[in-house]
Amino acid sequence: MPYPRTMSNPARPEGVPAAAVYVPADDEWELGARSPSGEHVGDVTWWRRDGSLVCKSRFDDQGKLDGVATRFHPDGTVSMESRYVHGTRWGKTWHSRSKHGDSPEDVHMAALPDEV
């Protein structure tokens, strides 16, 4: 049965799987399992309201990031990649700016000096 569309439940964008649910607090669509206590478990994917991919992450049975977490600019290019081991960042994390200008992901970046 289709869900009723409201301001907190927008139309599903093309490319967002039917099993994904809209999370109003994040203004994103989410696909993945949750534990009985509400923690993410396993592979989880998020999309922006417009249907562009936001993030793919993996969580352990306790709801802690475990594996590679990857964030994306709206144009689909990778904006951040970081490895986690049971909730602890492990190794290097790298960020990249969008090739096409402003991206909501740029809030995770430090400001560039004027001479760059």
Buried (B, 14 or more C-beta within 10 A) or exposed (E): EEEEEEEEEBEBBEEBEEEBEBEEEEEBBBBBEBEEEEBBBBEBBBBBBEBBBBBBBBBBEEBBBBBEBBBBBBEEBEBBBBBBEEEEEBEEEEBBBBEEEEBBBBEEBEEEEEEE
